[in-house]
Amino acid sequence: MTSPIIIALDANYERSMNLAKSFDPKMCRLKVGSQLFTSIGPRVVEELCSLGYEVFLDLKFHDIPNTVFGAVKSSAELGVWMLNVHISGGSNMIKHAKRALDTYTNPPLIVGVTILTSLSDKDVDEIGITNLSKSVMNLSRLAKDNGLDGVVSSPREVADIKKHCGKDFITVTPGIRPTSIDDDQTRILTPKEALDNGSDYLVIGRPVTESPNPLKSLEQILKDIEI
Ligand code: C5P
């Protein structure tokens, strides 16, 4: 699998399965987030895996260490390829998340959410974070120091994250827009720009899933990034 694209299935079960069946596991991985997971449950992950997809379970765990330990273990049991936790849950929570995978020979990757890519400087100021980029770097460092495989961040922050945490530290970047689209994502780049910045995986939702022809939109993105 060489494609860096992860398609976010933020839709209902029927639509998500139809999208998955119209794509091919060679073109992309699939992301199951809280909307799809809470509406249909673990079954959707199992069905996507049986279609041959590697699944990123995006439930952004953020709870006391013991609860996150259990949630990570349950995710691993589902056979997911990647899962995530909020880094702001702290070092002890992150260590518990990692420890939950100790018994697996082929464990899922765990990445940490730095700061949601929908938040602007003004938004983070409202929740008491005064310096967005400094906070992203601090959180990335905390994730790295406590054993996470990488982070979820804006594609604009990737170069700095790689500088602070090393080039092998995985960066998963939502906030990708093939052309300028006016929606709730604010810290955005195009797929090509994101890869040029060093992003390892590009999470793309609505530009593909809400396009009149999702397969064609995905094929166009793969063409743009020369895959
Ligand atoms: O539709 P769009 O391309 O904006 O989808 C982005 C996806 O990435 C959504 O599923 C969203 O939940 C997720 N995400 C994000 N920002 C993060 C982490 C995940 O946008 N920091």
Residues whose N, C-alpha, C, O or C-beta is under 5 A from the ligand:
A	BS01	C5P	A8 D10 G33 I115 L116 T117 V152 P174 G175 I176 Q185 V203 I204 G205 R206 P207
